[in-house]
Amino acid sequence: MPSTNAITNITDIDELFARIEEYLTPEQVAFVRKAYELAAKAHAAQTRKSGEPYIIHPIGVVSILVGLQMDDKTLAAAFLHDVVEDTQYDLDYIKQEFGDEVALLVDGVTKLGQIPLSTREEVQAENIRKMFIAMNEDVRVIIIKLCDRLHNMRTLQHMPPYKQREKSLETLEIYAPIAHRLGIRPIKEE
């Protein structure tokens, strides 16, 4: 994985695809664009707490991954990472349209986000356990999740103060050390 000194934050979709075209083949770019188009369609009616269109979030996550020059399957899964959880599209549809590999990545990221536990300690222990299991299946699941968390941290100001503290502490205690262990220093530092 190429190292980078700065994690990107591209919000313009044309600029993002121009960056993707710098290192992926035209066929791979078309595959990623297909995933973007589905994500944009699926999230069309949704907004973030900031009032921005929801698609800004997957674009932000993919932007970070492009800075790491991740492969087409990872970028497609990042565009689709909230589609199964938050829209009418299911994992079977993702598998049919994008293949087993992308479906595995999307499913892994979705499962990492579903932790219905009560205490902070239980949540942290379960988070760590699920991340180790996901790393065993495909480390790209964790990389997508790290980029997802980084983008959410960049927009944390739209959350209530107690959520800001909770997410910040969890990020420092769980996500930053994992980024460090994976050698993704810019994500760890940010």
Secondary structure, 3 states (H helix, E strand, C coil): CCCCCCCCCCCCHHHHHHHHHCCCCHHHHHHHHHHHHHHHHHCCCCECCCCCECCHHHHHHHHHHHHCCCCHHHHHHHHHCCHHHHCCCCHHHHHHHHCHHHHHHHHHHHHHHCCCCCCHHHHHHHHHHHHHHHHHHCHHHHHHHHHHHHHHHHCHHHCCHHHHHHHHHHHHHHHHHHHHHCCCHHHHHC
